[in-house]
């Protein structure tokens, strides 16, 4: 499979993060173009297949923006104002359009991590 996928896990609660809004942007120099906006399902994944596939899956620089603060508040997590983590941008490059790029997010109220998954 080729394309771009993501999912979100709540490491503080030990479960998938349902209901997180994720915006995907393509960056070209100083230009930032929104490609899509999606919401995670009960498995912390996105319905409807890859975020990028086919002709839209091109080499370049991209940014996934995870609206984690809204999710954490809805889940009952007490956050200070302003929250330490609210909107989490992850900028990455796609160099090989014959490969699968999976960019997961593991979140808690005070930390996050990501990696290139499979």
Residue, then its C-alpha position, 0 to 999 in steps of 0.5 A: x500500500x502507498x499513501x499517507x495514514x495516521x492514527x492517535x493513541x492516548x497514552x495517559x488513558x491507554x486507549x485510542x483517541x476518538x474525536x481528534x480533528x486533524x488538518x493536513x497541509x502541503x507546504x511549498x516555500x512560504x505557501x501552506x495549502x490545506x488538503x483535508x480535515x478529518x476526525x479520528x474514529x473509535x479506533x483512533x484512526x481515520x475513516x475512508x482510507x489514506x489521507x493522501x493516495x493516487x495523484x495527490x500523493x506527491x513528494x514534498x513537505x507536509x504538516x499534520x495538525x492535531x487538535x489534541x487539547x479539545x480532545x483532552x478537555x472532552x475526555x475529562x482531563x483537567x488542563x491549565x489555561x492555556x494548556x501545555x499542549x493544545x494544537x500539535x503540528x507535525x511537519x514531515x517530508x514525503x520523498x518516495x511516492x512508492x512507499x507507505x508513510x504512516x505518521x502516528x501520534x501518541x499523546x498525553x496532557x504533557x507530552x507527545x511522540x511520533x515516528x514513521x510507522x508502517 
